[in-house]
Amino acid sequence: MASAAAPTAQTGDFARARRAMIDSQLRTSGINEPYLLDAIARVPREDFVPASARAVAYNDRQIPLGGGRVMTAPLSQARLLLEAKPALTDKVLLIGGGSGYLAAVLAPLVASLDVVESDDALAAMAPVKAGDWHSGDLAGGWKKGAPYDLVIIDGAAEQVPPAIAKQMAEDGRMVTGTVTRGVTRIAVGRRVDNSVVLDDVADISMPVLAEFAAPKGWSF
């Protein structure tokens, strides 16, 4: 558990930056649900980025985390949660836990949270391990807390592996980024039989996750 920051002028600067992010990025983009804004307001985003990036933690931009991974921009993460509609009865799986920020925002909004992050060094950045964290991928029938009512992928996937659908409850929900010909979008869907049927919601900037790249084949 990370210790609370001492009350300094810089801490006050971060609090003002957090409020400015909410007012100028989220509210102006139609994200006004009090429960979601309150959850975002409680989490110090600057604690979940490399020290060199703390000054830009609240900017409308993706932040490099190392190892080829980046932190999704604030608006995109807020939109993921908006579309997810997390409920206090939900068992949730978050894929792509990154440095822990989205997990910290999400954990108080749901019944339980499991987090999968394939990069051990990146996961170690998380100052607070909200939820139950696991390393690696979902191959091999991983079922720690399955079936899940809600699966969130924090990043854009070219394809969603069938193994993920098998972790979901019947009619379970999914919110993820998708990428097609370089265009990233947020998509929502549900489990149908043993697959997930997704519908794109909106174009939005999302980091592309290499783990979910589509197999390369012939193109004509």
N, C-alpha and C positions, 0 to 999 in steps of 0.2 A: 504494500500500500504506500503510495507516494505521500510524503508529508506535505502539509499545507504551506503554501508560499508565505514568506514574511510580508507584512503590509508595507510595500515600498511604492515609490512613485511609478516604477516600471509595472508593478502589479496593477496599479490603477490605469495605466496606459492600456494594458491588455484588456481589462474590463471594458474600457471605453471602445476599444477596437471590436470586441465581441458584440457589444450593443450596436455599433455602427454596421457590422456585418448583417445582423438580424434585420435592422431597419432598412438598409440601403440595398442589400442583395436578396434577402429572403422575402420580406414583406412586399417589396416592389415586384416580385415574381409570382405573387399569388399564394405564398406560403404564410398563412395567418393563423393556423390552428394553435390555440394557446398551449395545449399539452406538449406539442412538438417544439414550439419556440421556448417554452420553459425548460424542456430537457436540454436543448442546445445551449441555453443561457447558463446552465449549471456546470457545463464541462469546459475547462480551460484548454482550448485547442492547442495553445502554444506549448503545452506539456507533451504533446504527441508528435512533435516534429523535431528534426535535428536542431541542435543549438544554433547553427548558422542560419536557420530559417525561421526562428521564433518571431522576428520582426515582421515577417510577411505571412504569418500563420492565418490571418483573417482576410487576406487578399483573395480576390476572385480568380484563383489560379491553382493548378496542380503543383504539388511540392515534391521534388525528388527525395526519396527515402534511402536510396542506395540499392545496389544489386539489380538495377534496372527497373525497380518498382517506384511508383509515385503515389502520393496521397491524393485522393479525389478532392476536387474543389468543393468548398462549403455548400454552394447551391445544389450541386449534383447529389451530394450526400443527403441533404435535406429533402430533395425531391424523391430519392429512393425511399426514405422513411415515410414521406407523405403518401406515396403510392402503396406502400406496404400496409398501411393502416394497422400498426401493431396493437394488440389487445392484451390486457392483463391475464388472459387465459391462454395465450399462445405459447407453445413450445417452438423455439426459433433456432435455426441454424444460420450463422453468418459465415460466408465463405470469402476468404480474402481479408482476414482480420487486420492486416497491415500493422501499424504501430499501436492500434487499440482504440483510436478515437471513436469510430462509429459504434463499437461495442460498448464503450462507456456511456454514450448517449442512449443507446437502445436498451441496455439491461434493465433500467428501472421501469420500462414501459411494458415488459412482458413477464410471463410466468417463469420461464427459464431460457437460458441462452447458452448454446455451444458455439465455439468459434474455431474455424479451421484456418490455419495460416501455413503455407508451404515453406516459408523462409524462416528458419529458426532465429537467425540474427535479427530479422525485422521484428518478429514477435517479441523478442527480448527488449525492444524499445519501449513497450507498453508500460507506463508507470503504474497503472492500475489494471489488474487482470479481471476486468468485468466478464462474467460468464466463465464457462469451463473451456479452457483452451486446449487445442490439439494441433500437432504438427503433421505435415504430410498432406496427401490428397485423399480423395474419397474412393480410390480404387480398392478392390478386394473386399467389398461388402461391408465397409465401415458403417456401423449402426449405433454409435455411442448412445444417442438419446432418441433415435428414431422410434416411431414416425413423427416427423415435424409438421406442425400446422403451417409454418411460414419459413421459407428459405430466401435469404437475401444474398446476392453476390455483389460485392463492392468493386465493380469494374465491368468492363465490356467483354463479352464472350462471343467468339465466332460460332460456337456450338455449345450446348449444354449436354454433358455426358449423361447417358441413360442411368448411370449409377446414382446420380443425384436424385432423379425422379423416384428411385427405389427408397430413398431416405424420407420421402414425403408421405404424409397421411393421404388417404383417398380424398380427392378434391382439395388437397393442400395448396397453398398459394406460393407463388414465387415472384420476386421482383429482382431484376437484373439489368445490367447494361448489355446491349448487343452491338455488334459492329458488322457492317456490310459495305464492302468497297470503300473502307476508310471512314464511313459515316457512323458515328456512335449515337445510340438512342437508349432511352429507358423503356423497358418492356415489362408487362405484367402478365401473369398466367396462372394456370392451375394444372394439377396432375390429372391426366386423363389416361386411364389404363396404366401403362408403364412408361409413359412419356409426359413431357410438359408442353402444353400448347401456349405459346406466347403471342401477345399482341403488342406492337410498338405503341408507345404513348406519346413520346416527344423526342425530337432531336436535342441532345444535350452533350456537353463535353464529358467524356469518361475515359479513364486510362484503360488501355487494352490489356487483358490478362493473357500472357503467353501460354499459361497452362490450359486455356480453353480455345486454342487455335484449332481451326478445322483442318482435317487431313488434306495434304496437298495432292492434287490430281491433275489430269489433263485439262487444258482449257483451249478453246478454239475461237 
